[in-house]
């Protein structure tokens, strides 16, 4: 059985929640899983893991600079092991943008980095207007208005397809 690292960045917690579901699915298959937030990754020995999975959320069209720096700083070891990357963004709620090759944020990110992950996934995220700071609530509502998404400032809408997350967990097991 494999020792698998899932390292992630999250803006509002949905990517962390997705990582926990991935952990459950992978551990059910008998693998050992370590889930670490990018902010807590100092001191992690990547060589100790058989497979490495990286997940990152989007805010205002961009993945965390910490994720990009981590990837660039560890590209050689990432390329030496089975690996995967997933992006979490609300635009993936739309069927035509829900696959890795169709998701503009993931494609832009892949062009920006030098690493080419072996497995890719895109998951729709969550909107939680009540938890946002006023400026973020305003900006996200504006973006949702322009893209025909939910704009009710009291709404909490989870778009994540949990079956898709579980399927990706099985893909990780099979890498």
PyMOL commands that set and color helices and strands:
alter all, ss='L'
color gray80, all
select helices_A, chain A and resi 14-28+38-40+46-48+65-73+75-79+90-93+95-97+104-112+129-131+134-146+162-174
alter helices_A, ss='H'
color red, helices_A
select strands_A, chain A and resi 3-9+32-37+51-59+62-63+82-88+119-123+126-128+156-158
alter strands_A, ss='S'
color yellow, strands_A
deselect
rebuild
show_as cartoon
